[in-house]
Amino acid sequence: MILYKDKQQMESWADLDDQPLPINKLVTPFLSEEIQEKYPYPWKNGEPVLYLGEVVGMKGHGIFVGNDGLVRFGYHLDSFKIIPEEEL
């Protein structure tokens, strides 16, 4: 699990091939219809979700907070993308 200590550290790691989602950022799921039917996510594509970090001991799985205020974990990080600042 990689946690950034500060913005400078985050920027210095920006060139890593296996770059994680930056913590405390708004992200949104981007799932195919097939995946949405097979694995019911509590969020829809395009809905903003706060990413808190990666689950310790579960590489590639994150902790998220939705608009309902519930904290959920165990969702695959590659199912989310960062919402650009311009779209907020």
Phi, psi and omega per residue, in radians:
M1 nan 2.346 3.123
I2 -1.960 2.132 3.020
L3 -2.031 2.376 3.132
Y4 -1.488 2.326 3.091
K5 -1.386 -0.591 3.133
D6 -2.780 3.051 -3.082
K7 -1.102 -0.647 -3.134
Q8 -1.092 -0.731 3.115
Q9 -1.130 -0.726 3.131
M10 -1.052 -0.771 -3.133
E11 -1.179 -0.590 -3.137
S12 -1.241 -0.376 3.126
W13 -1.691 0.081 -3.039
A14 -1.111 -0.383 -3.101
D15 -1.537 -0.035 -3.128
L16 -1.093 2.432 3.110
D17 -1.128 -0.655 -3.091
D18 -1.735 0.906 -3.058
Q19 -1.235 2.164 3.123
P20 -1.367 2.943 3.003
L21 -1.138 2.427 3.088
P22 -1.240 2.372 -3.082
I23 -1.214 2.739 3.140
N24 1.032 0.689 3.088
K25 -2.095 2.664 3.040
L26 -1.398 2.266 3.113
V27 -2.230 2.976 3.074
T28 -2.457 2.515 3.080
P29 -1.211 2.586 2.979
F30 -2.366 1.651 -3.018
L31 -2.113 2.528 3.052
S32 -1.256 2.809 3.120
E33 -1.060 -0.643 3.137
E34 -1.062 -0.798 3.129
I35 -1.155 -0.720 -3.133
Q36 -1.076 -0.641 3.119
E37 -1.282 -0.695 -3.081
K38 -1.307 -0.716 -3.118
Y39 -2.163 1.743 -3.097
P40 -1.210 1.900 3.045
Y41 -1.477 2.584 3.126
P42 -1.340 -0.065 -3.116
W43 -2.140 2.685 3.092
K44 -1.717 2.770 3.058
N45 -0.969 2.334 3.112
G46 1.575 -0.218 3.136
E47 -1.366 2.277 -3.128
P48 -1.258 2.411 3.136
V49 -2.397 2.411 3.118
L50 -1.510 2.164 3.110
Y51 -1.621 2.142 -3.102
L52 -1.717 -0.355 -3.140
G53 2.560 3.139 -3.111
E54 -1.545 2.529 3.114
V55 -1.250 2.245 3.119
V56 -1.130 2.260 3.126
G57 1.451 0.029 3.112
M58 -2.325 1.191 -3.092
K59 -0.906 2.319 3.109
G60 1.547 0.076 3.129
H61 -2.116 2.426 -3.029
G62 -2.018 3.021 3.063
I63 -1.993 2.245 -3.019
F64 -2.350 2.624 3.043
V65 -2.161 2.192 3.135
G66 -1.630 -3.108 3.128
N67 -1.091 -0.388 3.138
D68 -1.381 -0.110 3.115
G69 1.488 -0.044 3.136
L70 -1.417 2.406 3.088
V71 -1.614 2.196 3.128
R72 -2.204 2.599 -3.111
F73 -2.454 2.862 3.073
G74 1.717 0.056 3.130
Y75 -1.474 2.510 -3.088
H76 -1.168 2.286 -3.129
L77 -1.119 -0.546 -3.109
D78 -1.296 0.002 3.075
S79 -1.615 0.049 -3.079
F80 -2.205 2.685 3.010
K81 -2.331 2.712 -3.127
I82 -1.283 2.404 3.043
I83 -1.482 2.099 3.137
P84 -1.066 2.561 -3.123
E85 -0.936 -0.602 -3.108
E86 -1.145 -0.415 -3.081
E87 -1.603 -0.051 -3.135
L88 -1.427 nan nan
